[in-house]
Amino acid sequence: KVIYEVSGEQFSPEASFGIMFENVLSNITNSGVRIRSIDYNYQPADDTILLTNIPGYNACELSFITVSNYTQLQALFKNIAKEKYLSSINEVFIEPYDKDKTILISKFKIRLYTKTI
């Protein structure tokens, strides 16, 4: 996979993720998964690509809590894996809802990458 490149210097590292965010959110809504919460972590300290200190490379980790059924969550993860640009799904934690075991409460992280030079 390739890292998404933003041409020109008009974008900050944070703004360079706009298209990537849109792709992730589209994949989530198209798969029928509902989002409970999203948290953003720009430039995560433990990222192996960032630890190489190559200028222009950026990472953003999105932490999600979602509600779905098994089929919807599977479709989401397959769609993320099929994306053209480099991303990774990390720290997946899934548990069934207490009142209806067919509903899943999921916590997972998706790490995205861009290059701004």
FIBAZA-957538 format. One record per atom (N, C-alpha, C): atom name; residue number from 0; chain; x, y, z; residue in one letter. Coordinates in Angstrom, 2 decimals, always signed. Last residue first. Example, Ala and Ser with C-alpha at 12.3 -4.5 7.8 and 13.67 -1.06 7.14 Angstrom:
2
SITE, atom, n, chain, X, Y, Z, res
SITE, N, 1, A, +12.85, -2.25, +7.08, S $
SITE, CA, 1, A, +13.67, -1.06, +7.14, S $
SITE, C, 1, A, +12.90, +0.03, +7.87, S $
SITE, N, 0, A, +13.19, -5.69, +7.80, A $
SITE, CA, 0, A, +12.30, -4.50, +7.80, A $
SITE, C, 0, A, +13.20, -3.30, +7.80, A $
END
This chain:
117
SITE, atom, n, chain, X, Y, Z, res
SITE, N, 116, A, +5.22, +16.38, +2.08, I $
SITE, CA, 116, A, +6.31, +17.03, +1.32, I $
SITE, C, 116, A, +6.28, +16.50, -0.11, I $
SITE, N, 115, A, +3.36, +15.01, +3.59, T $
SITE, CA, 115, A, +3.06, +16.39, +3.20, T $
SITE, C, 115, A, +4.20, +17.08, +2.46, T $
SITE, N, 114, A, +1.75, +11.97, +3.79, K $
SITE, CA, 114, A, +3.05, +12.60, +3.53, K $
SITE, C, 114, A, +2.76, +13.99, +2.98, K $
SITE, N, 113, A, -0.05, +10.06, +6.25, T $
SITE, CA, 113, A, +0.05, +10.98, +5.12, T $
SITE, C, 113, A, +1.48, +11.45, +4.97, T $
SITE, N, 112, A, -1.92, +7.38, +7.69, Y $
SITE, CA, 112, A, -0.64, +8.00, +7.38, Y $
SITE, C, 112, A, -0.77, +8.94, +6.19, Y $
SITE, N, 111, A, -3.80, +6.11, +10.51, L $
SITE, CA, 111, A, -3.71, +6.62, +9.14, L $
SITE, C, 111, A, -2.37, +7.33, +8.96, L $
SITE, N, 110, A, -5.09, +3.54, +12.45, R $
SITE, CA, 110, A, -3.98, +4.48, +12.27, R $
SITE, C, 110, A, -3.86, +4.81, +10.80, R $
SITE, N, 109, A, -7.78, +2.90, +14.43, I $
SITE, CA, 109, A, -7.33, +2.89, +13.04, I $
SITE, C, 109, A, -6.24, +3.95, +12.92, I $
SITE, N, 108, A, -8.84, +0.90, +17.10, K $
SITE, CA, 108, A, -8.07, +2.06, +16.65, K $
SITE, C, 108, A, -7.68, +1.84, +15.20, K $
SITE, N, 107, A, -11.88, +0.04, +18.85, F $
SITE, CA, 107, A, -10.73, -0.25, +18.00, F $
SITE, C, 107, A, -10.07, +1.05, +17.58, F $
SITE, N, 106, A, -14.50, -1.52, +20.40, K $
SITE, CA, 106, A, -13.50, -0.47, +20.57, K $
SITE, C, 106, A, -12.32, -0.87, +19.70, K $
SITE, N, 105, A, -17.95, -2.29, +20.14, S $
SITE, CA, 105, A, -16.57, -2.49, +19.69, S $
SITE, C, 105, A, -15.72, -1.27, +19.99, S $
SITE, N, 104, A, -20.62, -4.11, +20.98, I $
SITE, CA, 104, A, -19.98, -2.85, +21.34, I $
SITE, C, 104, A, -18.49, -3.07, +21.05, I $
SITE, N, 103, A, -23.03, -5.80, +19.02, L $
SITE, CA, 103, A, -21.66, -5.69, +19.51, L $
SITE, C, 103, A, -21.30, -4.26, +19.87, L $
SITE, N, 102, A, -25.89, -7.79, +19.21, I $
SITE, CA, 102, A, -25.36, -6.43, +19.06, I $
SITE, C, 102, A, -23.99, -6.37, +19.72, I $
SITE, N, 101, A, -26.65, -10.26, +19.95, T $
SITE, CA, 101, A, -26.36, -10.08, +18.52, T $
SITE, C, 101, A, -25.81, -8.68, +18.23, T $
SITE, N, 100, A, -27.33, -10.18, +22.63, K $
SITE, CA, 100, A, -26.00, -10.70, +22.28, K $
SITE, C, 100, A, -25.67, -10.59, +20.79, K $
SITE, N, 99, A, -28.80, -7.83, +24.38, D $
SITE, CA, 99, A, -29.00, -8.49, +23.08, D $
SITE, C, 99, A, -27.62, -8.91, +22.56, D $
SITE, N, 98, A, -28.02, -6.89, +26.86, K $
SITE, CA, 98, A, -29.44, -7.17, +26.65, K $
SITE, C, 98, A, -29.74, -7.88, +25.34, K $
SITE, N, 97, A, -25.19, -6.51, +26.68, D $
SITE, CA, 97, A, -25.79, -7.37, +27.71, D $
SITE, C, 97, A, -27.22, -7.79, +27.39, D $
SITE, N, 96, A, -23.49, -6.81, +23.61, Y $
SITE, CA, 96, A, -24.34, -5.98, +24.46, Y $
SITE, C, 96, A, -25.08, -6.91, +25.43, Y $
SITE, N, 95, A, -20.30, -8.42, +23.37, P $
SITE, CA, 95, A, -21.73, -8.34, +23.07, P $
SITE, C, 95, A, -22.45, -7.45, +24.07, P $
SITE, N, 94, A, -17.24, -6.78, +22.51, E $
SITE, CA, 94, A, -18.05, -7.50, +23.49, E $
SITE, C, 94, A, -19.52, -7.37, +23.12, E $
SITE, N, 93, A, -13.97, -6.39, +21.34, I $
SITE, CA, 93, A, -15.38, -6.56, +20.98, I $
SITE, C, 93, A, -16.08, -7.30, +22.11, I $
SITE, N, 92, A, -11.23, -4.58, +20.46, F $
SITE, CA, 92, A, -11.89, -5.17, +21.62, F $
SITE, C, 92, A, -13.39, -5.20, +21.32, F $
SITE, N, 91, A, -8.24, -4.14, +18.80, V $
SITE, CA, 91, A, -9.66, -4.43, +18.64, V $
SITE, C, 91, A, -10.18, -5.14, +19.89, V $
SITE, N, 90, A, -5.66, -2.81, +18.25, E $
SITE, CA, 90, A, -6.31, -2.91, +19.55, E $
SITE, C, 90, A, -7.82, -3.09, +19.44, E $
SITE, N, 89, A, -5.88, -1.50, +14.88, N $
SITE, CA, 89, A, -5.16, -1.94, +16.07, N $
SITE, C, 89, A, -6.10, -2.05, +17.26, N $
SITE, N, 88, A, -5.44, -1.36, +11.49, I $
SITE, CA, 88, A, -6.46, -1.52, +12.52, I $
SITE, C, 88, A, -5.76, -2.14, +13.72, I $
SITE, N, 87, A, -3.82, +1.01, +9.40, S $
SITE, CA, 87, A, -3.79, -0.23, +10.18, S $
SITE, C, 87, A, -4.89, -0.20, +11.23, S $
SITE, N, 86, A, -3.04, +2.08, +6.07, S $
SITE, CA, 86, A, -3.71, +2.28, +7.35, S $
SITE, C, 86, A, -3.59, +0.97, +8.11, S $
SITE, N, 85, A, -2.21, +3.34, +2.93, L $
SITE, CA, 85, A, -1.75, +2.65, +4.13, L $
SITE, C, 85, A, -2.54, +3.08, +5.36, L $
SITE, N, 84, A, -4.79, +3.30, +0.40, Y $
SITE, CA, 84, A, -3.72, +3.93, +1.17, Y $
SITE, C, 84, A, -3.44, +3.19, +2.46, Y $
SITE, N, 83, A, -6.90, +1.82, -0.64, K $
SITE, CA, 83, A, -5.67, +1.98, -1.43, K $
SITE, C, 83, A, -4.49, +2.45, -0.58, K $
SITE, N, 82, A, -8.73, -0.55, +1.35, E $
SITE, CA, 82, A, -8.38, +0.82, +0.99, E $
SITE, C, 82, A, -7.03, +0.87, +0.28, E $
SITE, N, 81, A, -9.25, -3.06, +2.31, K $
SITE, CA, 81, A, -9.21, -2.89, +0.86, K $
SITE, C, 81, A, -8.80, -1.49, +0.42, K $
SITE, N, 80, A, -9.48, -2.73, +5.06, A $
SITE, CA, 80, A, -8.33, -3.48, +4.54, A $
SITE, C, 80, A, -8.17, -3.31, +3.03, A $
SITE, N, 79, A, -11.94, -1.43, +5.18, I $
SITE, CA, 79, A, -10.73, -0.70, +5.59, I $
SITE, C, 79, A, -9.49, -1.40, +5.02, I $
SITE, N, 78, A, -13.59, -3.55, +4.35, N $
SITE, CA, 78, A, -13.50, -2.32, +3.54, N $
SITE, C, 78, A, -12.27, -1.51, +3.90, N $
SITE, N, 77, A, -13.23, -5.36, +6.47, K $
SITE, CA, 77, A, -12.85, -5.75, +5.11, K $
SITE, C, 77, A, -12.68, -4.51, +4.23, K $
SITE, N, 76, A, -14.31, -3.89, +8.59, F $
SITE, CA, 76, A, -12.90, -4.25, +8.62, F $
SITE, C, 76, A, -12.40, -4.68, +7.24, F $
SITE, N, 75, A, -17.04, -3.68, +7.68, L $
SITE, CA, 75, A, -16.21, -2.50, +7.94, L $
SITE, C, 75, A, -14.73, -2.86, +7.87, L $
SITE, N, 74, A, -17.86, -6.36, +7.60, A $
SITE, CA, 74, A, -17.84, -5.56, +6.37, A $
SITE, C, 74, A, -16.95, -4.33, +6.53, A $
SITE, N, 73, A, -17.71, -6.96, +10.35, Q $
SITE, CA, 73, A, -16.86, -7.68, +9.40, Q $
SITE, C, 73, A, -16.74, -6.89, +8.10, Q $
SITE, N, 72, A, -19.72, -5.28, +11.30, L $
SITE, CA, 72, A, -18.34, -5.07, +11.74, L $
SITE, C, 72, A, -17.36, -5.76, +10.79, L $
SITE, N, 71, A, -21.98, -6.41, +10.04, Q $
SITE, CA, 71, A, -21.61, -5.02, +9.78, Q $
SITE, C, 71, A, -20.16, -4.76, +10.15, Q $
SITE, N, 70, A, -22.02, -8.99, +11.17, T $
SITE, CA, 70, A, -21.88, -8.81, +9.72, T $
SITE, C, 70, A, -21.42, -7.39, +9.38, T $
SITE, N, 69, A, -22.46, -8.51, +13.93, Y $
SITE, CA, 69, A, -21.24, -9.17, +13.46, Y $
SITE, C, 69, A, -20.98, -8.89, +11.97, Y $
SITE, N, 68, A, -23.71, -5.13, +14.37, N $
SITE, CA, 68, A, -23.83, -6.58, +14.50, N $
SITE, C, 68, A, -22.56, -7.19, +13.89, N $
SITE, N, 67, A, -22.74, -2.29, +16.43, S $
SITE, CA, 67, A, -23.04, -2.96, +15.17, S $
SITE, C, 67, A, -23.43, -4.41, +15.45, S $
SITE, N, 66, A, -21.22, +0.60, +17.60, V $
SITE, CA, 66, A, -22.30, -0.36, +17.84, V $
SITE, C, 66, A, -22.66, -0.96, +16.49, V $
SITE, N, 65, A, -17.97, +1.76, +18.75, T $
SITE, CA, 65, A, -19.06, +1.61, +17.78, T $
SITE, C, 65, A, -20.07, +0.58, +18.26, T $
SITE, N, 64, A, -15.45, +3.91, +19.37, I $
SITE, CA, 64, A, -16.37, +3.02, +20.06, I $
SITE, C, 64, A, -17.59, +2.97, +19.16, I $
SITE, N, 63, A, -12.14, +4.49, +18.12, F $
SITE, CA, 63, A, -13.59, +4.42, +17.95, F $
SITE, C, 63, A, -14.23, +3.55, +19.01, F $
SITE, N, 62, A, -9.47, +6.56, +17.52, S $
SITE, CA, 62, A, -10.00, +5.57, +18.46, S $
SITE, C, 62, A, -11.52, +5.63, +18.40, S $
SITE, N, 61, A, -7.09, +7.08, +15.13, L $
SITE, CA, 61, A, -8.49, +7.32, +15.45, L $
SITE, C, 61, A, -8.95, +6.20, +16.36, L $
SITE, N, 60, A, -3.98, +8.53, +14.81, E $
SITE, CA, 60, A, -4.69, +7.36, +15.30, E $
SITE, C, 60, A, -6.10, +7.76, +15.71, E $
SITE, N, 59, A, -1.93, +9.61, +12.28, C $
SITE, CA, 59, A, -3.05, +9.97, +13.14, C $
SITE, C, 59, A, -3.76, +8.68, +13.53, C $
SITE, N, 58, A, +1.22, +10.76, +11.11, A $
SITE, CA, 58, A, +0.33, +9.67, +11.50, A $
SITE, C, 58, A, -0.77, +10.23, +12.38, A $
SITE, N, 57, A, +3.38, +11.83, +8.47, N $
SITE, CA, 57, A, +2.46, +12.12, +9.56, N $
SITE, C, 57, A, +1.62, +10.89, +9.86, N $
SITE, N, 56, A, +6.39, +12.94, +7.00, Y $
SITE, CA, 56, A, +5.48, +11.83, +7.28, Y $
SITE, C, 56, A, +4.68, +12.12, +8.54, Y $
SITE, N, 55, A, +8.17, +15.07, +6.82, G $
SITE, CA, 55, A, +6.98, +15.08, +5.99, G $
SITE, C, 55, A, +6.00, +13.95, +6.25, G $
SITE, N, 54, A, +11.31, +13.44, +7.44, P $
SITE, CA, 54, A, +10.50, +14.67, +7.34, P $
SITE, C, 54, A, +9.29, +14.48, +6.42, P $
SITE, N, 53, A, +11.62, +10.66, +9.43, I $
SITE, CA, 53, A, +11.67, +11.09, +8.04, I $
SITE, C, 53, A, +10.76, +12.32, +7.90, I $
SITE, N, 52, A, +11.89, +9.33, +11.94, N $
SITE, CA, 52, A, +12.17, +10.76, +11.79, N $
SITE, C, 52, A, +12.39, +11.20, +10.35, N $
SITE, N, 51, A, +11.19, +6.83, +12.72, T $
SITE, CA, 51, A, +12.32, +6.93, +11.77, T $
SITE, C, 51, A, +12.72, +8.37, +11.50, T $
SITE, N, 50, A, +8.91, +7.15, +14.20, L $
SITE, CA, 50, A, +10.17, +6.99, +14.93, L $
SITE, C, 50, A, +11.39, +7.03, +14.02, L $
SITE, N, 49, A, +6.89, +7.09, +12.32, L $
SITE, CA, 49, A, +7.31, +8.39, +12.86, L $
SITE, C, 49, A, +8.63, +8.30, +13.60, L $
SITE, N, 48, A, +6.72, +4.32, +11.94, I $
SITE, CA, 48, A, +7.08, +5.20, +10.81, I $
SITE, C, 48, A, +7.56, +6.55, +11.32, I $
SITE, N, 47, A, +5.96, +3.40, +14.49, T $
SITE, CA, 47, A, +7.26, +3.01, +13.92, T $
SITE, C, 47, A, +7.67, +3.88, +12.74, T $
SITE, N, 46, A, +4.56, +5.24, +17.15, D $
SITE, CA, 46, A, +4.45, +4.83, +15.75, D $
SITE, C, 46, A, +5.81, +4.56, +15.12, D $
SITE, N, 45, A, +4.35, +6.18, +19.73, D $
SITE, CA, 45, A, +4.84, +4.82, +19.54, D $
SITE, C, 45, A, +4.83, +4.35, +18.09, D $
SITE, N, 44, A, +3.20, +8.74, +19.70, A $
SITE, CA, 44, A, +4.61, +8.60, +20.06, A $
SITE, C, 44, A, +5.18, +7.22, +19.78, A $
SITE, N, 43, A, +1.15, +9.87, +17.04, P $
SITE, CA, 43, A, +1.32, +8.99, +18.20, P $
SITE, C, 43, A, +2.79, +8.66, +18.45, P $
SITE, N, 42, A, +0.16, +12.28, +15.53, Q $
SITE, CA, 42, A, +1.56, +11.95, +15.77, Q $
SITE, C, 42, A, +1.75, +11.07, +17.01, Q $
SITE, N, 41, A, -2.99, +12.80, +17.03, Y $
SITE, CA, 41, A, -2.04, +13.14, +15.97, Y $
SITE, C, 41, A, -0.62, +12.84, +16.43, Y $
SITE, N, 40, A, -5.64, +11.14, +17.84, N $
SITE, CA, 40, A, -4.30, +11.28, +18.40, N $
SITE, C, 40, A, -3.34, +11.54, +17.24, N $
SITE, N, 39, A, -9.10, +11.46, +18.51, Y $
SITE, CA, 39, A, -7.99, +11.64, +17.57, Y $
SITE, C, 39, A, -6.68, +11.76, +18.34, Y $
SITE, N, 38, A, -12.02, +9.52, +18.97, D $
SITE, CA, 38, A, -10.97, +10.32, +19.58, D $
SITE, C, 38, A, -9.80, +10.34, +18.61, D $
SITE, N, 37, A, -15.50, +9.07, +18.86, I $
SITE, CA, 37, A, -14.24, +9.11, +18.11, I $
SITE, C, 37, A, -13.27, +9.98, +18.89, I $
SITE, N, 36, A, -18.39, +7.08, +19.70, S $
SITE, CA, 36, A, -17.41, +8.13, +19.97, S $
SITE, C, 36, A, -16.19, +7.96, +19.09, S $
SITE, N, 35, A, -20.32, +5.57, +18.36, R $
SITE, CA, 35, A, -20.64, +6.14, +19.68, R $
SITE, C, 35, A, -19.68, +7.28, +20.00, R $
SITE, N, 34, A, -21.47, +4.96, +15.14, I $
SITE, CA, 34, A, -20.35, +5.47, +15.95, I $
SITE, C, 34, A, -20.89, +6.03, +17.25, I $
SITE, N, 33, A, -22.67, +2.01, +13.64, R $
SITE, CA, 33, A, -22.98, +3.30, +14.27, R $
SITE, C, 33, A, -21.83, +3.70, +15.19, R $
SITE, N, 32, A, -22.41, +0.41, +10.52, V $
SITE, CA, 32, A, -21.89, +0.53, +11.88, V $
SITE, C, 32, A, -22.24, +1.93, +12.40, V $
SITE, N, 31, A, -23.01, +0.17, +7.87, G $
SITE, CA, 31, A, -24.11, +0.14, +8.82, G $
SITE, C, 31, A, -23.69, +0.23, +10.27, G $
SITE, N, 30, A, -21.15, +0.56, +5.95, S $
SITE, CA, 30, A, -21.25, -0.80, +6.47, S $
SITE, C, 30, A, -22.39, -0.94, +7.48, S $
SITE, N, 29, A, -21.30, +3.29, +5.50, N $
SITE, CA, 29, A, -21.74, +2.38, +4.44, N $
SITE, C, 29, A, -21.89, +0.94, +4.92, N $
SITE, N, 28, A, -20.14, +4.31, +7.85, T $
SITE, CA, 28, A, -21.57, +4.50, +7.61, T $
SITE, C, 28, A, -22.10, +3.55, +6.53, T $
SITE, N, 27, A, -17.45, +3.39, +7.50, I $
SITE, CA, 27, A, -18.23, +3.06, +8.70, I $
SITE, C, 27, A, -19.73, +3.19, +8.41, I $
SITE, N, 26, A, -16.69, +4.51, +5.07, N $
SITE, CA, 26, A, -16.68, +3.06, +5.24, N $
SITE, C, 26, A, -17.52, +2.63, +6.43, N $
SITE, N, 25, A, -16.90, +7.22, +5.77, S $
SITE, CA, 25, A, -17.77, +6.66, +4.73, S $
SITE, C, 25, A, -17.83, +5.14, +4.84, S $
SITE, N, 24, A, -14.84, +7.40, +7.66, L $
SITE, CA, 24, A, -16.22, +7.64, +8.08, L $
SITE, C, 24, A, -17.22, +7.11, +7.05, L $
SITE, N, 23, A, -12.63, +6.86, +5.96, V $
SITE, CA, 23, A, -12.93, +6.00, +7.11, V $
SITE, C, 23, A, -14.38, +6.15, +7.53, V $
SITE, N, 22, A, -12.80, +9.01, +4.12, N $
SITE, CA, 22, A, -12.86, +7.62, +3.67, N $
SITE, C, 22, A, -13.24, +6.68, +4.80, N $
SITE, N, 21, A, -12.49, +11.23, +5.83, E $
SITE, CA, 21, A, -13.72, +11.07, +5.06, E $
SITE, C, 21, A, -13.89, +9.62, +4.58, E $
SITE, N, 20, A, -9.89, +10.84, +6.70, F $
SITE, CA, 20, A, -11.00, +10.81, +7.66, F $
SITE, C, 20, A, -12.31, +10.53, +6.93, F $
SITE, N, 19, A, -8.56, +11.23, +4.24, M $
SITE, CA, 19, A, -8.48, +9.93, +4.91, M $
SITE, C, 19, A, -9.61, +9.79, +5.93, M $
SITE, N, 18, A, -9.08, +13.92, +3.75, I $
SITE, CA, 18, A, -9.59, +12.91, +2.82, I $
SITE, C, 18, A, -9.59, +11.53, +3.47, I $
SITE, N, 17, A, -7.71, +15.07, +6.08, G $
SITE, CA, 17, A, -9.11, +15.30, +5.75, G $
SITE, C, 17, A, -9.72, +14.23, +4.86, G $
SITE, N, 16, A, -5.05, +15.01, +6.80, F $
SITE, CA, 16, A, -5.82, +13.79, +6.99, F $
SITE, C, 16, A, -7.29, +13.92, +6.58, F $
SITE, N, 15, A, -3.88, +17.47, +6.61, S $
SITE, CA, 15, A, -3.59, +16.51, +5.53, S $
SITE, C, 15, A, -4.42, +15.24, +5.64, S $
SITE, N, 14, A, -4.31, +18.86, +8.92, A $
SITE, CA, 14, A, -5.26, +19.05, +7.82, A $
SITE, C, 14, A, -5.05, +18.05, +6.70, A $
SITE, N, 13, A, -2.03, +18.08, +10.39, E $
SITE, CA, 13, A, -3.36, +17.70, +10.84, E $
SITE, C, 13, A, -4.38, +17.79, +9.71, E $
SITE, N, 12, A, +0.11, +19.25, +8.92, P $
SITE, CA, 12, A, +0.03, +17.80, +9.09, P $
SITE, C, 12, A, -1.37, +17.33, +9.51, P $
SITE, N, 11, A, -1.44, +21.77, +6.82, S $
SITE, CA, 11, A, -0.71, +21.39, +8.02, S $
SITE, C, 11, A, -0.75, +19.86, +8.12, S $
SITE, N, 10, A, -1.17, +22.63, +3.41, F $
SITE, CA, 10, A, -1.84, +21.85, +4.45, F $
SITE, C, 10, A, -0.91, +21.59, +5.63, F $
SITE, N, 9, A, +0.31, +23.90, +1.48, Q $
SITE, CA, 9, A, -0.83, +24.63, +2.04, Q $
SITE, C, 9, A, -1.52, +23.89, +3.17, Q $
SITE, N, 8, A, +2.42, +22.94, +0.08, E $
SITE, CA, 8, A, +2.65, +23.22, +1.48, E $
SITE, C, 8, A, +1.47, +23.91, +2.14, E $
SITE, N, 7, A, +1.92, +20.18, -2.23, G $
SITE, CA, 7, A, +1.98, +21.58, -1.83, G $
SITE, C, 7, A, +2.14, +21.74, -0.34, G $
SITE, N, 6, A, -0.06, +17.24, -1.96, S $
SITE, CA, 6, A, +0.89, +18.09, -2.67, S $
SITE, C, 6, A, +0.80, +19.52, -2.19, S $
SITE, N, 5, A, -0.08, +14.56, +0.10, V $
SITE, CA, 5, A, -0.75, +15.84, -0.09, V $
SITE, C, 5, A, +0.26, +16.77, -0.75, V $
SITE, N, 4, A, -0.34, +11.09, -0.25, E $
SITE, CA, 4, A, +0.50, +12.29, -0.37, E $
SITE, C, 4, A, -0.36, +13.50, -0.64, E $
SITE, N, 3, A, -0.73, +8.17, +1.58, Y $
SITE, CA, 3, A, -1.45, +9.27, +0.93, Y $
SITE, C, 3, A, -0.57, +10.52, +0.95, Y $
SITE, N, 2, A, +1.38, +5.48, +0.91, I $
SITE, CA, 2, A, +1.00, +6.52, +1.86, I $
SITE, C, 2, A, +0.37, +7.67, +1.09, I $
SITE, N, 1, A, +0.30, +2.33, -0.45, V $
SITE, CA, 1, A, +1.04, +3.59, -0.51, V $
SITE, C, 1, A, +0.54, +4.55, +0.56, V $
SITE, N, 0, A, +0.84, -1.18, +0.00, K $
SITE, CA, 0, A, +0.00, +0.00, +0.00, K $
SITE, C, 0, A, +0.88, +1.24, +0.00, K $
END
